[in-house]
């Protein structure tokens, strides 16, 4: 069907409109935000169905109570998650500190042992032990940095 023909296919749209007249429909849209309609609408609901306004108020109160309960549950869950994350971070920090103290103790032990061996005339053994200790510690620190 082309654009200028009427539904019957014989007459153009313009002539069809002039014969039948133009009918206009008015449409009205009402928007509002919030759980309750405006008071004028509440009055109309009440006029159509007695008790409707009270039921709407009860429904809004129940919805608000439910929303508050859900928000409270969500806040509690978020608090538990935050506390759990803090405990995990504290455990990680403690583990890192423990590792640092162990590394410090091992280094001190290697240095003392190397010095004692070197002073007792075992320079080759002292050098090997000292160099091995430095290489071992360097390897540990390099591997730790690669993990991060």
ChimeraX attribute file (.defattr): number of C-alpha atoms within 10 A of each C-alpha:
attribute: neighborCount
match mode: 1-to-1
recipient: residues
	/A:1	8
	/A:2	8
	/A:3	8
	/A:4	12
	/A:5	15
	/A:6	16
	/A:7	13
	/A:8	8
	/A:9	11
	/A:10	9
	/A:11	12
	/A:12	15
	/A:13	14
	/A:14	11
	/A:15	12
	/A:16	14
	/A:17	12
	/A:18	9
	/A:19	8
	/A:20	8
	/A:21	9
	/A:22	9
	/A:23	7
	/A:24	6
	/A:25	6
	/A:26	5
	/A:27	5
	/A:28	5
	/A:29	4
	/A:30	7
	/A:31	6
	/A:32	8
	/A:33	7
	/A:34	7
	/A:35	13
	/A:36	15
	/A:37	17
	/A:38	13
	/A:39	10
	/A:40	9
	/A:41	13
	/A:42	17
	/A:43	15
	/A:44	13
	/A:45	16
	/A:46	16
	/A:47	12
	/A:48	10
	/A:49	10
	/A:50	12
	/A:51	11
	/A:52	16
	/A:53	20
	/A:54	12
	/A:55	12
	/A:56	17
	/A:57	15
	/A:58	12
	/A:59	14
	/A:60	15
	/A:61	14
	/A:62	12
	/A:63	13
	/A:64	13
	/A:65	12
	/A:66	12
	/A:67	12
	/A:68	12
	/A:69	12
	/A:70	12
	/A:71	12
	/A:72	12
	/A:73	12
	/A:74	12
	/A:75	12
	/A:76	12
	/A:77	12
	/A:78	12
	/A:79	12
	/A:80	12
	/A:81	12
	/A:82	12
	/A:83	12
	/A:84	12
	/A:85	12
	/A:86	12
	/A:87	12
	/A:88	12
	/A:89	12
	/A:90	12
	/A:91	12
	/A:92	12
	/A:93	12
	/A:94	12
	/A:95	11
	/A:96	12
	/A:97	12
	/A:98	12
	/A:99	12
	/A:100	12
	/A:101	11
	/A:102	12
	/A:103	15
	/A:104	13
	/A:105	12
	/A:106	14
	/A:107	16
	/A:108	12
	/A:109	13
	/A:110	19
	/A:111	17
	/A:112	13
	/A:113	15
	/A:114	23
	/A:115	16
	/A:116	14
	/A:117	17
	/A:118	15
	/A:119	11
	/A:120	10
	/A:121	10
	/A:122	13
	/A:123	15
	/A:124	12
	/A:125	13
	/A:126	21
	/A:127	15
	/A:128	12
	/A:129	17
	/A:130	19
	/A:131	13
	/A:132	13
	/A:133	18
	/A:134	15
	/A:135	11
	/A:136	12
	/A:137	15
	/A:138	12
	/A:139	11
	/A:140	12
	/A:141	11
	/A:142	11
	/A:143	11
	/A:144	10
	/A:145	8
	/A:146	7
	/A:147	6
	/A:148	5
